[in-house]
Amino acid sequence: MSLLEIRNLSVDFATASGKFRAVDGVDVTVDQGELLAIVGESGSGKSVSMLALMGLLPWTATVTADKLEFDGHDLRKISGRQRRRIIGKDISMIFQEPMSSLNPAFTIGWQIKESLRKHTNMSRSQRQDRAVELMQQVGIPAPEKRLQAYPHQLSGGMSQRAMIAMALANKPKLLIADEPTTALDVTIQAQILELLTGLQQETGMALVLITHDMGVVAETVQRVQVQYAGQRVELQEVDGLFENPHHPYTAALLAALPERAIEKRLPTIPGVVPGQFDRPQGCLFSPRCKFADARCIAERPTPAGRDLGYALCHYPLIDGQPTGKETAA
C-alpha cells in the first residue's frame, strides 16, 4: 500500500473576477521511503498541491479530490482534531522561505519545542534534549546557544537548517521539502540537499522534493512528476525521464539545461503559463508547443500509458519525435 495516494486533486481560488483553478486533476503517489520530485515552472501548482494536502490553504481555496489518503487515513473525512494529530507529526513540510516561515517573535528553540509539546508527551527537559539533538543532527554548531537565538540572528543557511530540524522533530513518515535551497548560495545548497538525502536514508522517511532545479533532480530522486499549469503532464523514473522525455514540455525543460545546449544561446520555451483568463480550450501547453496542431488546440488530451510516462499529450514523444500524428491527420 502506498504511503500517500492522491487522485484527481483540484484546487480553486475565489477571486473578485471569478474562480481560478490552480490545481487541475492532479494525481500523486508516494511509497514508503521513496524520493519523489515535483518539478515545473512557477504557476504549475507544485506548492499548492502539497499545501492542500497539509490543509494550509486560505479560506478562499476550495479543495476537491476523489482520493486523499495518507497511511490508511482518508484526509477528506477525518475531523480537524484528527488531522492535526497527523499534520506536523507524520507529515511535515519545509517551507520555501525560512525567514518568512519562522516566527520572528520567538526563539528557534521555542519553535522546535512547541512542535514536540503539541505532538508528544515529553517533559520540558526531554524536549530541550531533543531540540539539542535535532540541531546537532542538521549540523548547527553550538546548538544550546543557537536554540536561544531569534530567526533574524541566523544566516539563511542556518535558518533553513533550523526549519529542517523543526520538520524532523517528530520523526515524520513523509517530509515535503518546498524549494529547500531557494536563495541559498551554491555551496550551502549542496550541503542542504546532502543533509536531506542523508536523513532520508537514515530514518527511512519518504521525501517529496519540490524544485525548479533539474540538476538537483538528476542527482537526488527516484521518480519525477512534471507539472504544468496545474496539471500533471508526465511521471517517470528519473533515468527514463532524462533519457527519453515523452511530453513536449518536459523535453523543452531538459533542452534548456546549459549542459545540453548545442548552440551558444540556450533554447527557451516561448510564452508563459496560462492564467485565469487565457486558459486554452484544448491542451494547456498547446500555445507554447512546437508540435501542436488543430486537435491540440481544440481537444483536451488524456494521459498516455505507463510506458509513455503517463504523458498528458495527444502525441507523446519517443526519441524526441511525436507519435501518432500521421493517423490523427
Residue pairs with C-beta under 8 A, 6 or more apart in sequence:
1 72
2 29
2 30
2 31
2 69
3 30
3 31
3 32
3 34
3 70
3 71
3 173
3 174
3 206
4 28
4 29
4 30
4 53
4 69
4 70
4 71
4 174
4 206
5 28
5 29
5 67
5 69
5 70
6 26
6 27
6 28
6 29
6 49
6 53
6 65
6 67
6 68
6 69
7 27
7 65
7 66
7 67
7 68
8 25
8 26
8 27
8 64
8 65
8 66
8 67
9 23
9 25
9 26
9 27
9 28
9 49
9 52
9 63
9 64
9 65
9 68
10 21
10 23
10 24
10 25
10 26
10 63
10 64
10 65
11 21
11 22
11 23
11 45
11 48
11 49
11 52
11 57
11 61
11 62
11 63
11 230
12 19
12 20
12 21
12 22
12 61
12 62
13 19
13 20
13 22
13 60
13 61
13 62
14 60
14 61
14 62
15 60
15 276
17 276
17 277
18 276
19 62
20 275
20 276
21 230
21 279
22 45
22 48
22 61
22 230
23 45
23 48
23 49
23 52
23 230
24 45
24 229
24 230
24 231
25 231
25 232
26 45
26 49
26 227
26 230
26 231
26 232
27 232
28 36
28 38
28 49
28 208
28 225
28 232
30 36
30 174
30 206
30 208
31 206
32 173
32 204
32 206
33 200
33 204
33 205
33 206
34 206
34 207
34 222
34 223
35 197
35 200
35 206
35 207
35 209
35 220
35 221
35 222
35 223
36 206
36 207
36 208
36 209
36 221
36 222
36 223
36 224
36 225
37 208
37 209
37 210
37 211
37 216
37 217
37 220
37 221
37 223
37 224
37 225
37 238
38 46
38 49
38 50
38 208
38 209
38 210
38 211
38 225
38 227
39 46
39 210
39 211
39 212
39 214
39 217
39 224
39 225
39 226
39 227
39 253
40 46
40 212
40 226
40 227
40 228
41 212
41 228
41 273
42 212
42 273
43 229
43 272
43 273
43 275
44 227
44 228
44 229
44 230
44 273
45 227
45 229
45 230
45 231
46 178
46 210
46 227
47 96
47 178
47 179
47 210
48 57
48 230
49 227
50 93
50 176
50 178
50 208
50 210
51 57
52 61
52 63
53 68
53 70
53 75
53 91
53 176
54 87
54 91
54 93
54 176
55 75
55 83
55 87
56 93
57 63
65 76
68 74
68 75
68 76
69 75
70 86
70 90
70 91
70 174
71 86
71 90
71 173
73 82
73 86
75 83
75 86
78 86
85 119
88 115
88 118
88 119
88 170
89 119
89 170
89 172
90 170
90 172
90 173
90 174
91 172
91 173
91 174
91 176
92 166
92 167
92 168
92 169
92 170
92 172
92 174
92 175
92 176
93 167
93 175
93 176
93 177
93 178
94 160
94 163
94 164
94 167
94 175
94 176
94 177
94 178
94 180
95 101
95 163
95 178
96 178
96 179
96 180
96 182
97 182
97 183
98 151
98 156
98 159
98 160
98 162
98 163
99 151
99 152
99 156
99 159
101 163
102 108
102 111
102 151
102 159
102 162
102 163
103 111
103 151
104 150
104 151
104 152
106 114
106 150
107 147
107 148
107 149
107 150
108 146
108 147
108 148
108 149
108 150
108 151
108 154
108 162
109 128
109 131
109 146
109 147
109 148
111 162
111 166
112 131
112 134
112 135
112 147
112 162
112 165
112 166
112 169
113 127
113 128
113 130
113 131
115 166
115 169
115 170
116 122
116 127
116 130
116 131
116 169
116 170
117 127
119 169
119 170
120 127
120 170
122 130
128 147
130 169
131 143
131 147
131 165
131 169
132 143
132 144
132 147
134 165
134 166
134 168
134 169
135 143
135 146
135 147
135 161
135 162
135 165
136 143
137 165
137 168
137 199
138 161
138 162
138 164
138 165
138 168
138 195
138 199
139 161
139 191
139 195
140 146
140 158
140 161
140 162
140 165
146 154
146 158
146 162
151 159
151 162
154 162
156 183
156 184
156 188
157 184
157 188
157 191
157 192
160 180
160 181
160 184
160 188
160 192
161 192
161 195
164 180
164 192
164 195
164 196
164 199
167 175
168 175
168 199
168 203
171 203
171 205
172 205
173 205
173 206
174 205
174 206
174 207
174 208
175 196
175 200
175 205
175 206
175 207
175 208
176 208
176 210
177 196
177 207
177 208
177 209
177 210
178 210
179 210
179 211
179 212
180 192
180 193
180 196
180 209
181 188
181 189
181 192
181 193
181 211
181 213
181 216
184 192
189 216
193 216
193 219
193 220
196 207
196 209
197 207
197 220
199 205
200 206
200 207
207 221
209 216
209 217
209 220
209 221
211 217
214 253
214 254
214 257
215 257
217 224
217 238
218 238
218 242
221 238
222 237
222 238
223 235
223 236
223 237
223 238
224 234
224 235
224 236
224 237
224 238
224 241
225 232
225 234
225 235
226 232
226 233
226 234
226 235
226 241
226 247
226 249
226 250
226 253
227 233
228 249
228 273
228 284
228 285
229 273
229 274
229 279
229 284
229 285
230 284
231 284
231 312
232 303
232 310
232 312
233 247
233 249
233 250
233 285
233 311
233 312
233 313
234 241
234 245
234 246
234 247
234 249
234 250
234 309
234 310
234 311
234 312
235 309
235 310
236 245
236 246
236 309
240 309
241 250
241 254
241 309
242 254
244 317
244 318
244 319
245 251
245 253
245 254
245 309
245 317
246 304
246 308
246 309
246 311
246 313
246 316
246 317
246 318
247 285
247 309
247 311
247 312
247 313
247 316
247 317
248 285
248 289
248 290
248 291
248 313
248 317
248 322
249 269
249 285
249 288
249 289
250 309
250 311
251 317
251 320
252 267
252 269
252 288
253 269
254 260
255 261
255 267
256 266
256 267
256 268
256 269
258 266
261 267
269 288
270 288
271 287
271 288
274 280
274 284
274 287
280 286
280 287
280 297
281 297
281 298
281 300
282 295
282 296
282 297
282 298
282 299
282 300
282 301
283 289
283 292
283 296
283 297
283 299
283 300
283 301
283 312
283 313
283 314
285 292
285 313
286 292
286 296
286 297
289 296
291 315
291 317
291 322
291 325
293 325
293 328
295 314
295 328
296 314
296 315
299 314
301 312
301 313
301 314
302 312
303 310
303 311
303 312
304 310
304 311
304 312
304 313
304 316
308 316
308 318
309 316
311 317
314 324
314 328
315 322
315 323
315 324
315 325
315 328
316 322
316 323
316 324
317 323
